[in-house]
């Protein structure tokens, strides 16, 4: 009897051990299957999320044409398809906005040309009529004075036409690796006499060890001279003019600031400061200087910003991308006037 009981006990133990092994094996298979399925699903989800992330970056950068459609019908595929559809709509809207802006710009340009050229032409016409009517009553000096005025009005038209030609057919830039501080110093030398005549306190605050920029030196010098001249025209004797340069590691750009303590720009005028033919100088300006300067900086993949406060002065900030972001050029020597 004891033998039978012992045999049965051993048989039961074997069955239990066998069941445990099978259960463990089944559990291991389930765990491995679950891990494999989870890995597969997570891989697909991550891949789709990366594609969605890439699509959103392309959309934010305005590059709508590089978003590839997704043929899968799962949630991620539907999300990508929605992004592709949105990108296509944004591209269509962008083209419409650009076309509207072009038409608006052409309208502004035509109206500006008609106005700016029309004024001196009207003056010339009036002068010619008066000259004919009163010729016999005027002496030689008055004749010369009339002709000088006509010449001045003709020169105004020439300046307008020249600025328009420079804008419409810009010269091919001669890009070279350049130290921006050298360009600033050369520009300051060219306006040094004007600074002295206007009795302006000019201060240079040029950064050391700036990375070089890849620019057309003459074009950028022209922009700087335009900014400096505008600052001097807006200043009174004894005002301060500050020119600073620095490297901004956040944007990886070299920045040049031209800041004056003059009369400033009214808030309602500030949004139009870069518009063509917009000027606060009356007949002495064509309103194309800042417009052309803005275009030059944009063609260098840079930016031109302005901030101003009425009665406290104006600051123009010119941003230019560095030539090599991973390498610093030799130290730019900072020299005064």
C-alpha positions, 0 to 999 in steps of 0.5 A: 500500500505504501509503495502504491502511494509513493508511486502515485505521489511521484507521478503527481509530482512529475505531472506538476513539474511538467505542468510548471515547465510548460507554464513557464515555457508558455509564459516565456513565449508570451513574453517574447511575443509581447516584446516582439509585437511591442517592438514592432509596433513601437518601431512603426509608431516611432517611424511614423512620428519621425515622419510627422516631425519631419513634415512639421519641420518642413511646413514650418520652414515653408518647404512644402514640396518635400513632404512625402505622402503615406499610403498606409491607412492607420492613424499615423498614415492618416495624420501624415496624409492630413499634413500633406493635404495641409501643406498643399493648401498652404503652398497654394495660399502662399503662392496666392499671397506672393502673387498679391504682394507682387501686384501690390508692390508693383502698384506701390512702385508705379505710384511712387515713380509717378509721384517722385518723378512727377514733382520735379517734372512739374517744377521744371514745367513751371520754371520753363513757363515762367522763364518764357513769360518773364525772360525779357524782364529778367537779368542774366543772374536771374536767367542763371538762377532759373537754369540752376533750379532746372538742373537741380530738378533734373538731377533729382530725376536722375537720382530716382532713375539710378536708384530704380535701376540699381534695385531692378538690376542689382550688380552681381555681388562679389562675395569674399570672406571678410572681417565685418569690423574692417568694413565698419571702419572704412565706412566710418572713415568715409563719413568722418567729415560729416560727423565732425561737421554735425558735431556728433559724438561717435562711439565705436564698440566693435567686438573682438575675435569675430567670425568672418562673413561672406559678403560683397564688401562694397554693397555692405559698405553702401548699406552702412553708409546709408544707415550712418547718413540717415542717423546723422540726418536724424541727429542734432549737434551733441547727440550720440552715434554708436556703432557696435559689432558682435557675434550672436551665438544663438543665431550664429550671425554677426550683428552690426548696430547703428544707433543714434540718440536723435529724434526717433521715428513715430510708431505709425511710420515705423512699419513703413520704413522699408517701403519703396519711396517712403521718406521722412526727408521731404524732397531731399530723399528718394525713399529708396535708400532703406528699401535697396539696403534691405534688399541687399541684406536679404540677398546676403541671407541676412536681416535688417531690423529697426527699433525706435522710440520717439524722442529717444533715438533709433537703432538699426541692426544688420545681421549677416550669417558667418562664413564658417560656423565651425571655425573662427577667423583670425582676430579682427583688429579693432581700430578707431577713426 
